Amino acid sequence: MSSDETRAMAAELSGMLKAGAGDPLALLAGQWSFHSCFLAPFSPSFAAAREQFLVDGGGPLSATVEQLRHQGLSATEAAETARKLMTAAQGLCVAVVAGDHGVATVPQPFFGSLDPAWRDGAAQVLAEDYRPAFAAALAALDSISDRGWPRLIAGPALKGDDVRGYWLDLAHGAAEYSELTGNRGDARMIDLGHWIGSALAVLPGELEVEDHAALCRCALVANDFATACSHIAACAGGGEEAVIEQLDGLATAVCQHGGDAATAAWLADHGGTLGCAYDVALARVRIIAAAGSGDLVPAVDALVEADRKLARQALTREPLWQVTAEDPGDLLDTAAAAELLGRSPTAIAKRLEARTVPLHARDGQVRLPRRALDAWREALGKHGLIEA
């Protein structure tokens, strides 16, 4: 690829990202500074989106065509340019900015060359105040371009040649940002969580409990629940408090994704080694409830066995029961659920309002999933908690 071609691609991509609000600094409060940049392989989500775009022009990256049209290209020119960009891409160049409460990223496709033409265009994706530092880091990357992933890093956050320290620092920054904003499915943070876990998996060294906690957060952001579980197990050496915090994060993230049978099974099999039986059992109940399927009885039994008083409070007064699975099965209205349970519609409506009975919310409608309702009635009825 010629210098002219790379310059043109970088210029086109710069305009595309700015048109799409690519700069997170415009959206986040606080003081921010340039942190670093790195070259990375495609994340799983970007690789899938790129493949779909190249096959049929659809998917998340289809927005690039419209963004390029905003730069003055015709519909045909925009489609051809976007396809050319995505075909030529060999990886991603990720700019990292750091603030008072963690880190954020601005990724862009990388075309295999760090020559000055590409660097000049690539630096434009950040706001003007950050471009000199970003440009210097890109030049430093050029001097180490013979290194492989995950060592292609440059910028003020890299201390000497401490690559592993860099990725650990990034893990803590990503975890802090995740805790501040919540795990809301931010595509950039999902990718960053993936890269952090991938990098530290191949960089040898011991991890402290605090590192495992941060890496658990990163895995949860990346929706890698199995890896998150392994980090929770490693946190056990730091006492119950460290484990309890991560268990709550695990349950929250898994529930957002409709539950996960493998995670629930892991909690059932390994909970005894974590030292906080009640919190393990509660996380398991929450995850099974979110799925709206699975055997709820043994999970509730374990919760009651761990602490009957706390279990009674959680099962009957806490909003544990929203089914977030994509397919909740048959849905009942309040009257049908009342008839099934032998209760008044008013009583069921009160439970729905308090979120203390299985429910499924979609398109502004809240109804009761029959499958989850049957499991709830069996599990709580066994312990006399339906009337509570």
C-alpha positions in Angstrom: 0.0 0.0 0.0 1.5 3.4 -1.0 2.0 6.4 1.3 -0.7 8.3 -0.6 -3.2 5.5 0.0 -2.4 5.2 3.7 -2.7 9.0 4.1 -6.0 9.0 2.3 -7.3 6.1 4.4 -6.2 7.7 7.6 -7.8 11.0 6.7 -11.1 9.3 5.7 -11.1 7.3 8.9 -10.4 10.4 11.0 -13.4 12.2 9.6 -15.5 9.1 10.0 -14.7 8.7 13.7 -15.2 12.3 14.5 -18.6 12.3 12.7 -19.5 9.3 14.9 -18.6 11.0 18.2 -15.5 8.9 18.4 -13.9 11.0 21.1 -15.1 9.9 24.6 -13.7 13.1 26.1 -16.6 15.0 24.7 -19.0 12.8 26.7 -17.2 12.4 30.1 -16.7 14.9 32.8 -13.4 15.5 34.6 -9.8 16.0 33.7 -8.4 13.7 31.0 -5.0 13.2 29.6 -3.3 11.0 27.0 -2.3 7.7 28.6 -0.9 5.5 25.8 -1.6 3.6 22.6 -1.2 0.0 21.6 -1.6 -2.1 18.5 -3.9 -5.1 19.0 -5.4 -7.9 17.0 -9.1 -7.6 16.2 -11.3 -8.1 19.2 -13.9 -10.9 18.8 -16.6 -8.3 18.5 -14.8 -6.2 15.8 -13.7 -9.3 13.9 -17.4 -10.5 13.7 -18.6 -7.1 12.7 -15.9 -6.7 10.1 -16.7 -10.2 8.6 -20.4 -9.4 8.4 -19.8 -6.0 6.8 -17.5 -7.5 4.2 -20.1 -10.2 3.4 -23.3 -8.2 3.2 -22.6 -4.6 4.2 -24.6 -5.0 7.3 -24.0 -5.1 11.1 -22.5 -2.5 13.4 -19.9 -1.3 10.9 -22.6 -0.4 8.3 -22.8 2.9 10.1 -19.4 3.8 8.6 -21.0 4.2 5.2 -23.4 6.8 6.4 -20.6 8.5 8.4 -18.5 8.7 5.3 -21.4 10.2 3.4 -21.4 13.0 5.9 -17.9 13.7 4.8 -19.1 14.5 1.4 -18.9 11.2 -0.4 -21.7 9.8 -2.6 -23.5 6.7 -1.4 -21.5 4.6 -3.9 -18.1 6.2 -3.0 -18.9 5.9 0.8 -19.7 2.2 0.4 -16.6 1.5 -1.7 -14.3 3.5 0.7 -15.7 1.7 3.8 -15.2 -1.7 2.2 -11.7 -0.7 1.2 -10.9 0.4 4.7 -12.2 -2.7 6.3 -10.6 -5.1 3.8 -7.2 -3.4 4.3 -7.4 -3.4 8.1 -5.0 -5.8 9.8 -5.6 -5.0 13.4 -6.6 -2.1 15.6 -4.7 0.9 16.9 -6.1 1.9 20.3 -5.6 5.3 21.9 -6.1 5.3 25.7 -7.0 8.4 27.7 -6.9 8.5 31.5 -9.0 10.6 33.9 -9.9 10.9 37.5 -12.0 7.8 37.4 -10.3 5.3 35.1 -9.6 5.0 31.4 -11.4 5.2 28.1 -10.3 4.2 24.6 -10.6 5.3 21.0 -9.8 2.4 18.6 -9.3 2.7 14.8 -8.4 0.1 12.2 -4.6 -0.3 11.6 -3.4 -1.1 8.1 0.0 -2.7 8.8 2.2 0.4 8.3 3.3 3.0 10.8 4.8 5.3 8.2 4.5 9.1 8.8 1.6 9.4 6.4 -0.6 7.0 8.4 0.6 8.4 11.7 -0.3 12.0 10.8 -3.9 10.9 9.9 -4.3 8.5 12.8 -3.4 11.1 15.4 -6.4 13.2 14.3 -9.0 10.9 16.0 -8.2 12.6 19.4 -9.1 16.1 20.3 -6.4 18.7 19.4 -4.9 19.0 22.9 -4.0 15.3 22.9 -2.6 14.9 19.4 1.0 15.8 20.1 1.4 13.2 22.8 -0.5 10.7 20.6 1.7 11.4 17.6 4.8 11.0 19.7 3.5 7.6 21.0 2.8 6.5 17.4 6.3 7.4 16.4 7.6 5.4 19.3 5.6 2.4 18.2 7.3 2.6 14.8 10.7 2.1 16.5 9.5 -1.1 18.2 7.3 -2.4 15.3 9.2 -5.7 15.3 7.7 -6.7 18.6 4.5 -8.7 18.7 1.3 -8.6 20.7 1.0 -7.6 23.6 4.2 -5.6 23.6 3.4 -3.0 21.0 2.8 -0.3 23.5 3.9 3.4 23.7 3.1 6.5 25.7 3.6 8.1 29.1 1.9 5.3 31.0 4.5 2.8 29.9 7.3 2.9 32.6 10.5 1.8 31.0 9.9 -1.6 29.4 7.5 -2.9 32.1 4.9 -4.3 29.7 3.2 -6.4 32.4 3.0 -3.5 34.7 1.4 -1.4 32.0 -1.4 -4.0 31.4 -2.0 -4.4 35.1 -2.3 -0.6 35.4 -4.7 -0.6 32.5 -6.7 -3.4 34.2 -7.2 -1.3 37.3 -8.1 1.7 35.3 -10.7 -0.2 33.3 -12.1 -1.8 36.5 -12.4 1.7 38.1 -14.3 3.0 35.1 -16.5 0.0 35.0 -17.5 0.4 38.6 -18.2 4.1 38.1 -20.4 3.7 35.0 -21.8 0.2 35.5 -21.4 -2.6 33.0 -23.6 -1.2 30.3 -22.4 -3.0 27.3 -20.0 -0.3 26.1 -18.4 -1.9 23.0 -15.1 -0.1 23.6 -14.9 -1.3 27.2 -15.9 -4.8 26.2 -13.0 -4.9 23.8 -10.6 -3.4 26.3 -11.5 -6.0 28.9 -10.8 -8.7 26.2 -7.4 -7.3 25.4 -6.4 -6.9 29.0 -7.2 -10.5 29.8 -5.6 -11.7 26.7 -2.4 -9.8 27.3 -1.9 -10.8 30.9 -2.7 -14.4 30.1 0.6 -14.6 28.2 2.7 -12.4 30.4 4.1 -14.4 33.3 4.1 -13.2 36.9 2.3 -13.4 40.2 -0.9 -11.5 40.8 -2.1 -9.9 44.1 -5.7 -10.2 45.3 -6.3 -6.6 44.1 -5.1 -7.6 40.6 -7.5 -10.6 40.5 -10.3 -8.3 41.6 -9.5 -5.8 38.8 -9.2 -8.6 36.2 -12.5 -10.1 37.4 -14.1 -6.7 36.5 -12.4 -6.7 33.2 -13.6 -10.2 32.4 -17.2 -9.3 33.4 -17.0 -6.2 31.1 -15.9 -8.6 28.3 -18.7 -11.0 29.2 -16.1 -13.7 29.9 -17.9 -15.2 32.9 -15.7 -18.3 33.2 -12.5 -16.2 33.5 -14.3 -14.0 36.0 -15.1 -17.0 38.1 -11.4 -18.1 38.1 -10.4 -14.6 39.4 -13.1 -14.8 42.1 -11.6 -18.1 43.3 -8.2 -16.4 43.4 -9.7 -13.6 45.5 -10.6 -16.1 48.3 -7.1 -15.7 49.7 -7.9 -12.0 50.5 -10.8 -12.8 52.8 -14.6 -12.9 52.4 -15.0 -9.1 51.7 -13.0 -9.3 48.5 -15.0 -12.3 47.3 -18.4 -10.9 48.3 -17.9 -7.8 46.2 -16.9 -9.7 43.2 -19.8 -12.2 43.6 -22.2 -9.3 43.5 -20.5 -8.0 40.3 -20.7 -11.4 38.8 -24.4 -11.9 39.5 -25.2 -8.4 38.2 -23.3 -8.9 35.0 -24.7 -12.4 34.3 -28.3 -11.3 35.1 -27.9 -8.5 32.5 -27.2 -11.2 29.9 -30.2 -13.4 30.8 -28.4 -15.7 33.2 -25.9 -18.4 32.5 -26.2 -22.1 33.4 -22.4 -22.6 33.4 -21.9 -19.9 36.0 -24.7 -21.1 38.2 -23.2 -24.6 38.1 -19.8 -23.2 39.0 -21.2 -21.5 42.0 -22.9 -24.8 43.1 -19.7 -26.8 42.6 -17.1 -24.3 44.0 -19.0 -22.2 46.4 -17.8 -24.1 49.4 -14.2 -23.0 48.8 -15.0 -19.3 48.7 -15.8 -18.9 52.4 -19.1 -17.0 52.1 -21.9 -19.6 51.6 -24.8 -17.2 51.8 -23.4 -14.7 49.2 -22.5 -17.6 46.9 -26.0 -19.0 47.2 -27.6 -15.6 46.7 -25.6 -15.0 43.5 -26.7 -18.5 42.3 -30.4 -17.8 43.0 -30.2 -14.4 41.2 -28.6 -16.0 38.1 -31.1 -18.8 37.8 -34.0 -16.4 38.4 -32.7 -14.2 35.6 -32.6 -17.2 33.2 -36.2 -18.1 34.1 -35.3 -21.7 33.8 -33.1 -24.2 35.6 -33.6 -25.9 38.9 -34.4 -23.2 41.4 -35.2 -25.5 44.3 -31.6 -26.6 45.3 -30.4 -23.0 44.9 -33.1 -21.7 47.3 -32.4 -24.6 49.6 -28.8 -23.7 49.8 -29.7 -20.0 50.5 -32.0 -21.0 53.3 -29.5 -23.4 54.8 -26.8 -20.7 54.8 -29.0 -18.2 56.7 -32.7 -18.6 57.0 -33.4 -15.1 58.3 -31.5 -13.4 55.6 -32.8 -15.8 53.0 -36.4 -15.0 54.0 -35.7 -11.3 53.6 -34.1 -11.6 50.2 -36.5 -14.1 48.7 -39.7 -12.2 49.7 -38.7 -8.5 49.9 -35.8 -8.0 47.4 -36.3 -7.5 43.7 -34.5 -10.7 42.7 -37.0 -12.1 40.2 -36.8 -10.3 36.9 -36.3 -12.7 34.0 -33.9 -11.1 31.5 -33.5 -14.1 29.2 -34.4 -13.5 25.6 -37.0 -16.3 25.6 -38.9 -16.3 28.9 -41.5 -18.8 27.6 -45.3 -18.3 28.0 -46.2 -15.0 29.6 -49.3 -14.4 31.8 -51.1 -11.3 32.6 -51.9 -10.4 36.2 -55.4 -12.0 36.2 -54.1 -15.3 34.8 -51.2 -15.4 37.3 -53.6 -14.6 40.1 -55.8 -17.6 39.1 -52.7 -19.9 38.8 -51.5 -18.9 42.3 -54.8 -18.7 44.0 -54.3 -15.1 44.9 -56.1 -11.9 44.1 -55.1 -9.7 41.1 -54.4 -6.9 43.6 -52.0 -9.1 45.6 -50.1 -10.1 42.4 -50.1 -6.5 41.2 -48.4 -5.4 44.5 -45.8 -8.1 44.1 -45.1 -7.0 40.5 -44.6 -3.4 41.6 -42.2 -4.6 44.3 -40.4 -7.0 41.8 -40.9 -9.8 44.3 -42.5 -12.3 41.9 -41.1 -13.5 38.5 -41.6 -10.9 35.8 -40.5 -10.1 32.3 -40.4 -6.6 30.9 -40.4 -5.9 27.2 -41.6 -3.1 25.0 -43.2 -1.3 28.0 -45.2 -4.4 29.1 -44.6 -6.3 32.3 -45.9 -9.8 32.5 -45.3 -13.0 34.4 -43.4 -15.9 32.8 -45.3 -19.1 33.5 -42.2 -21.3 33.6 -40.4 -19.1 36.1 -43.5 -18.6 38.1 -43.9 -22.4 38.5 -40.3 -22.7 39.7 -40.6 -19.8 42.1 -43.8 -21.3 43.6 -42.2 -24.7 44.1 -38.9 -23.4 45.6 -40.5 -20.8 47.9 -43.5 -23.0 48.8 -41.2 -25.7 50.1 -40.0 -23.3 52.8 -43.4 -21.7 53.5 -42.4 -18.4 51.9 -45.2 -17.8 49.4 -47.3 -16.1 52.1 -44.4 -14.0 53.4 
